[in-house]
Amino acid sequence: MHRQYYSTAEWEKIVRFSATVETPFLVVLLDRVRQKFAGFRAAFPNAKIYYAVKANPSVEVLSVL
């Protein structure tokens, strides 16, 4: 199932990271957020796009968006 969302290299990196932290944890690939946002913006060039901060208030995600 993970292959729908992550490359093999990304998944291996996540698995290695998961061995070093307590669970549960959230993995956010900022390059993927950036890529998806750019695609969304391209699909709706005349729209004002807003982000619900309560969906994920992390500084890293907010700085990308």
C-alpha positions in Angstrom: 0.0 0.0 0.0 2.8 2.4 0.8 4.0 2.2 -2.8 1.0 4.3 -3.9 2.4 7.2 -1.8 6.2 6.8 -1.4 9.1 5.7 -3.5 11.1 2.8 -2.3 13.9 5.1 -1.1 11.4 7.4 0.7 9.7 4.4 2.4 13.1 2.9 3.5 14.0 6.3 5.0 10.7 6.4 6.9 11.2 2.9 8.2 14.7 3.8 9.5 13.4 6.9 11.1 10.6 5.1 12.8 13.1 2.9 14.6 14.4 6.0 16.4 11.3 7.7 17.7 8.2 7.0 19.8 5.0 6.2 18.1 2.6 7.5 17.0 4.3 10.1 14.8 3.4 11.9 11.6 5.6 11.9 8.5 5.2 14.9 6.2 7.4 15.1 3.1 7.7 18.8 2.5 8.8 18.4 -1.1 5.6 16.5 -1.7 3.5 19.2 0.0 5.2 21.8 -2.2 4.7 19.7 -5.3 1.0 19.0 -4.6 0.4 22.7 -3.8 2.0 23.8 -7.1 -0.2 21.3 -9.0 -3.3 22.6 -7.2 -2.4 26.2 -8.0 -1.7 25.4 -11.6 -5.1 23.6 -11.9 -6.9 26.7 -10.4 -4.9 29.7 -11.6 -7.5 32.3 -10.8 -8.5 31.0 -7.4 -7.4 32.3 -4.0 -6.2 29.3 -2.2 -6.5 29.1 1.6 -5.1 26.5 4.0 -6.9 25.5 7.2 -4.1 25.9 9.8 -5.9 23.6 12.2 -5.4 20.8 9.7 -1.7 20.8 10.4 -0.2 23.9 12.2 3.4 22.8 12.0 5.7 25.7 11.1 7.5 23.7 8.5 4.2 23.0 6.5 3.0 26.6 6.9 6.3 28.0 5.6 6.0 25.8 2.5 2.4 26.9 1.9 
